[in-house]
Amino acid sequence: MGTAIAKQDRIGARVPHEVYETLCRAAELSGATVNQFLVQAALKEAQTVIEREDVIRLSSRDWNWMLDLMENPGKPNAKLKAAMKRYQKAKRDDADTAFNWKP
């Protein structure tokens, strides 16, 4: 049986010498190579940025307001009714498309 080898890509960066020395010192203090240190630090920051963009945080007040709206939705207004009619028409017009796809 063969062993799967994970594909790896290379990242390079040019930095001022002072920055390089700082990174080397931090890597040494953490017991990692400069490359390991850079990848770990960059990955941690990348995950923070992605989470900040993917996660919606609400205050307790806003969370309760949203739950109340979900449990007690308002009556459909004219714009929502018109949108539903357009949606139903699109479903009928596209009967052989993804609207009716069954696995």
Biotite code that builds the C-alpha atoms (Angstrom):
import biotite.structure as struc

atoms = struc.array([
    struc.Atom([0.000, 0.000, 0.000], chain_id="A", res_id=1, res_name="MET", atom_name="CA", element="C"),
    struc.Atom([1.239, 3.474, -0.869], chain_id="A", res_id=2, res_name="GLY", atom_name="CA", element="C"),
    struc.Atom([1.631, 6.291, 1.604], chain_id="A", res_id=3, res_name="THR", atom_name="CA", element="C"),
    struc.Atom([-0.079, 9.544, 0.727], chain_id="A", res_id=4, res_name="ALA", atom_name="CA", element="C"),
    struc.Atom([2.269, 12.517, 0.716], chain_id="A", res_id=5, res_name="ILE", atom_name="CA", element="C"),
    struc.Atom([0.700, 15.874, 1.472], chain_id="A", res_id=6, res_name="ALA", atom_name="CA", element="C"),
    struc.Atom([1.300, 18.546, -1.140], chain_id="A", res_id=7, res_name="LYS", atom_name="CA", element="C"),
    struc.Atom([3.376, 21.410, 0.189], chain_id="A", res_id=8, res_name="GLN", atom_name="CA", element="C"),
    struc.Atom([3.797, 24.914, -1.171], chain_id="A", res_id=9, res_name="ASP", atom_name="CA", element="C"),
    struc.Atom([6.561, 27.427, -0.552], chain_id="A", res_id=10, res_name="ARG", atom_name="CA", element="C"),
    struc.Atom([6.183, 30.962, 0.791], chain_id="A", res_id=11, res_name="ILE", atom_name="CA", element="C"),
    struc.Atom([9.055, 33.435, 0.737], chain_id="A", res_id=12, res_name="GLY", atom_name="CA", element="C"),
    struc.Atom([9.497, 36.912, 2.114], chain_id="A", res_id=13, res_name="ALA", atom_name="CA", element="C"),
    struc.Atom([12.244, 39.509, 2.159], chain_id="A", res_id=14, res_name="ARG", atom_name="CA", element="C"),
    struc.Atom([12.490, 41.505, 5.382], chain_id="A", res_id=15, res_name="VAL", atom_name="CA", element="C"),
    struc.Atom([14.877, 44.080, 6.818], chain_id="A", res_id=16, res_name="PRO", atom_name="CA", element="C"),
    struc.Atom([17.768, 42.566, 8.771], chain_id="A", res_id=17, res_name="HIS", atom_name="CA", element="C"),
    struc.Atom([16.420, 43.870, 12.108], chain_id="A", res_id=18, res_name="GLU", atom_name="CA", element="C"),
    struc.Atom([13.103, 42.117, 11.490], chain_id="A", res_id=19, res_name="VAL", atom_name="CA", element="C"),
    struc.Atom([14.927, 38.915, 10.591], chain_id="A", res_id=20, res_name="TYR", atom_name="CA", element="C"),
    struc.Atom([16.957, 39.057, 13.810], chain_id="A", res_id=21, res_name="GLU", atom_name="CA", element="C"),
    struc.Atom([13.821, 39.610, 15.865], chain_id="A", res_id=22, res_name="THR", atom_name="CA", element="C"),
    struc.Atom([12.113, 36.641, 14.186], chain_id="A", res_id=23, res_name="LEU", atom_name="CA", element="C"),
    struc.Atom([15.189, 34.460, 14.756], chain_id="A", res_id=24, res_name="CYS", atom_name="CA", element="C"),
    struc.Atom([15.282, 35.370, 18.444], chain_id="A", res_id=25, res_name="ARG", atom_name="CA", element="C"),
    struc.Atom([11.566, 34.714, 18.912], chain_id="A", res_id=26, res_name="ALA", atom_name="CA", element="C"),
    struc.Atom([11.847, 31.387, 17.093], chain_id="A", res_id=27, res_name="ALA", atom_name="CA", element="C"),
    struc.Atom([14.808, 30.348, 19.231], chain_id="A", res_id=28, res_name="GLU", atom_name="CA", element="C"),
    struc.Atom([12.993, 31.300, 22.446], chain_id="A", res_id=29, res_name="LEU", atom_name="CA", element="C"),
    struc.Atom([9.962, 29.272, 21.412], chain_id="A", res_id=30, res_name="SER", atom_name="CA", element="C"),
    struc.Atom([12.064, 26.251, 20.450], chain_id="A", res_id=31, res_name="GLY", atom_name="CA", element="C"),
    struc.Atom([11.149, 26.376, 16.769], chain_id="A", res_id=32, res_name="ALA", atom_name="CA", element="C"),
    struc.Atom([12.956, 27.053, 13.547], chain_id="A", res_id=33, res_name="THR", atom_name="CA", element="C"),
    struc.Atom([12.378, 30.439, 11.932], chain_id="A", res_id=34, res_name="VAL", atom_name="CA", element="C"),
    struc.Atom([10.273, 28.739, 9.275], chain_id="A", res_id=35, res_name="ASN", atom_name="CA", element="C"),
    struc.Atom([8.141, 26.910, 11.865], chain_id="A", res_id=36, res_name="GLN", atom_name="CA", element="C"),
    struc.Atom([7.748, 30.102, 13.875], chain_id="A", res_id=37, res_name="PHE", atom_name="CA", element="C"),
    struc.Atom([6.662, 32.108, 10.826], chain_id="A", res_id=38, res_name="LEU", atom_name="CA", element="C"),
    struc.Atom([4.177, 29.486, 9.672], chain_id="A", res_id=39, res_name="VAL", atom_name="CA", element="C"),
    struc.Atom([2.676, 29.095, 13.161], chain_id="A", res_id=40, res_name="GLN", atom_name="CA", element="C"),
    struc.Atom([2.371, 32.866, 13.664], chain_id="A", res_id=41, res_name="ALA", atom_name="CA", element="C"),
    struc.Atom([0.954, 33.458, 10.175], chain_id="A", res_id=42, res_name="ALA", atom_name="CA", element="C"),
    struc.Atom([-1.519, 30.591, 10.526], chain_id="A", res_id=43, res_name="LEU", atom_name="CA", element="C"),
    struc.Atom([-2.729, 31.873, 13.897], chain_id="A", res_id=44, res_name="LYS", atom_name="CA", element="C"),
    struc.Atom([-3.266, 35.362, 12.444], chain_id="A", res_id=45, res_name="GLU", atom_name="CA", element="C"),
    struc.Atom([-4.962, 33.924, 9.337], chain_id="A", res_id=46, res_name="ALA", atom_name="CA", element="C"),
    struc.Atom([-7.393, 31.949, 11.493], chain_id="A", res_id=47, res_name="GLN", atom_name="CA", element="C"),
    struc.Atom([-8.157, 35.081, 13.532], chain_id="A", res_id=48, res_name="THR", atom_name="CA", element="C"),
    struc.Atom([-8.900, 37.095, 10.374], chain_id="A", res_id=49, res_name="VAL", atom_name="CA", element="C"),
    struc.Atom([-11.098, 34.346, 8.916], chain_id="A", res_id=50, res_name="ILE", atom_name="CA", element="C"),
    struc.Atom([-13.037, 33.922, 12.165], chain_id="A", res_id=51, res_name="GLU", atom_name="CA", element="C"),
    struc.Atom([-13.553, 37.680, 12.410], chain_id="A", res_id=52, res_name="ARG", atom_name="CA", element="C"),
    struc.Atom([-15.116, 37.630, 8.942], chain_id="A", res_id=53, res_name="GLU", atom_name="CA", element="C"),
    struc.Atom([-17.080, 34.370, 9.317], chain_id="A", res_id=54, res_name="ASP", atom_name="CA", element="C"),
    struc.Atom([-18.532, 34.749, 12.817], chain_id="A", res_id=55, res_name="VAL", atom_name="CA", element="C"),
    struc.Atom([-21.268, 37.195, 13.695], chain_id="A", res_id=56, res_name="ILE", atom_name="CA", element="C"),
    struc.Atom([-21.198, 38.256, 17.331], chain_id="A", res_id=57, res_name="ARG", atom_name="CA", element="C"),
    struc.Atom([-24.301, 39.709, 18.913], chain_id="A", res_id=58, res_name="LEU", atom_name="CA", element="C"),
    struc.Atom([-24.860, 41.358, 22.245], chain_id="A", res_id=59, res_name="SER", atom_name="CA", element="C"),
    struc.Atom([-27.257, 39.597, 24.595], chain_id="A", res_id=60, res_name="SER", atom_name="CA", element="C"),
    struc.Atom([-29.893, 42.238, 23.790], chain_id="A", res_id=61, res_name="ARG", atom_name="CA", element="C"),
    struc.Atom([-29.509, 41.795, 20.020], chain_id="A", res_id=62, res_name="ASP", atom_name="CA", element="C"),
    struc.Atom([-29.476, 37.991, 20.340], chain_id="A", res_id=63, res_name="TRP", atom_name="CA", element="C"),
    struc.Atom([-32.786, 38.071, 22.255], chain_id="A", res_id=64, res_name="ASN", atom_name="CA", element="C"),
    struc.Atom([-34.237, 40.511, 19.696], chain_id="A", res_id=65, res_name="TRP", atom_name="CA", element="C"),
    struc.Atom([-33.267, 38.177, 16.826], chain_id="A", res_id=66, res_name="MET", atom_name="CA", element="C"),
    struc.Atom([-34.706, 35.119, 18.597], chain_id="A", res_id=67, res_name="LEU", atom_name="CA", element="C"),
    struc.Atom([-37.943, 36.996, 19.222], chain_id="A", res_id=68, res_name="ASP", atom_name="CA", element="C"),
    struc.Atom([-38.171, 37.908, 15.527], chain_id="A", res_id=69, res_name="LEU", atom_name="CA", element="C"),
    struc.Atom([-37.584, 34.273, 14.546], chain_id="A", res_id=70, res_name="MET", atom_name="CA", element="C"),
    struc.Atom([-40.210, 32.969, 16.974], chain_id="A", res_id=71, res_name="GLU", atom_name="CA", element="C"),
    struc.Atom([-42.706, 35.745, 16.254], chain_id="A", res_id=72, res_name="ASN", atom_name="CA", element="C"),
    struc.Atom([-42.174, 36.904, 12.670], chain_id="A", res_id=73, res_name="PRO", atom_name="CA", element="C"),
    struc.Atom([-44.125, 39.866, 11.419], chain_id="A", res_id=74, res_name="GLY", atom_name="CA", element="C"),
    struc.Atom([-46.832, 39.557, 8.799], chain_id="A", res_id=75, res_name="LYS", atom_name="CA", element="C"),
    struc.Atom([-45.562, 39.521, 5.186], chain_id="A", res_id=76, res_name="PRO", atom_name="CA", element="C"),
    struc.Atom([-45.662, 42.979, 3.617], chain_id="A", res_id=77, res_name="ASN", atom_name="CA", element="C"),
    struc.Atom([-46.355, 43.773, -0.039], chain_id="A", res_id=78, res_name="ALA", atom_name="CA", element="C"),
    struc.Atom([-42.678, 43.527, -1.077], chain_id="A", res_id=79, res_name="LYS", atom_name="CA", element="C"),
    struc.Atom([-42.259, 40.096, 0.520], chain_id="A", res_id=80, res_name="LEU", atom_name="CA", element="C"),
    struc.Atom([-45.476, 38.854, -1.093], chain_id="A", res_id=81, res_name="LYS", atom_name="CA", element="C"),
    struc.Atom([-44.285, 40.110, -4.492], chain_id="A", res_id=82, res_name="ALA", atom_name="CA", element="C"),
    struc.Atom([-40.906, 38.413, -3.997], chain_id="A", res_id=83, res_name="ALA", atom_name="CA", element="C"),
    struc.Atom([-42.631, 35.112, -3.161], chain_id="A", res_id=84, res_name="MET", atom_name="CA", element="C"),
    struc.Atom([-44.746, 35.375, -6.315], chain_id="A", res_id=85, res_name="LYS", atom_name="CA", element="C"),
    struc.Atom([-41.587, 35.978, -8.408], chain_id="A", res_id=86, res_name="ARG", atom_name="CA", element="C"),
    struc.Atom([-39.917, 33.000, -6.731], chain_id="A", res_id=87, res_name="TYR", atom_name="CA", element="C"),
    struc.Atom([-42.890, 30.691, -7.381], chain_id="A", res_id=88, res_name="GLN", atom_name="CA", element="C"),
    struc.Atom([-43.004, 31.832, -11.023], chain_id="A", res_id=89, res_name="LYS", atom_name="CA", element="C"),
    struc.Atom([-39.259, 31.195, -11.398], chain_id="A", res_id=90, res_name="ALA", atom_name="CA", element="C"),
    struc.Atom([-39.754, 27.700, -9.955], chain_id="A", res_id=91, res_name="LYS", atom_name="CA", element="C"),
    struc.Atom([-42.506, 26.980, -12.478], chain_id="A", res_id=92, res_name="ARG", atom_name="CA", element="C"),
    struc.Atom([-40.548, 28.466, -15.391], chain_id="A", res_id=93, res_name="ASP", atom_name="CA", element="C"),
    struc.Atom([-37.427, 26.480, -14.473], chain_id="A", res_id=94, res_name="ASP", atom_name="CA", element="C"),
    struc.Atom([-39.148, 23.156, -13.849], chain_id="A", res_id=95, res_name="ALA", atom_name="CA", element="C"),
    struc.Atom([-36.262, 21.164, -15.359], chain_id="A", res_id=96, res_name="ASP", atom_name="CA", element="C"),
    struc.Atom([-33.496, 22.955, -13.480], chain_id="A", res_id=97, res_name="THR", atom_name="CA", element="C"),
    struc.Atom([-31.928, 22.772, -10.043], chain_id="A", res_id=98, res_name="ALA", atom_name="CA", element="C"),
    struc.Atom([-35.198, 23.826, -8.370], chain_id="A", res_id=99, res_name="PHE", atom_name="CA", element="C"),
    struc.Atom([-36.530, 20.294, -8.941], chain_id="A", res_id=100, res_name="ASN", atom_name="CA", element="C"),
    struc.Atom([-33.268, 18.369, -8.706], chain_id="A", res_id=101, res_name="TRP", atom_name="CA", element="C"),
    struc.Atom([-33.559, 15.186, -6.710], chain_id="A", res_id=102, res_name="LYS", atom_name="CA", element="C"),
    struc.Atom([-30.502, 13.149, -5.713], chain_id="A", res_id=103, res_name="PRO", atom_name="CA", element="C"),
])
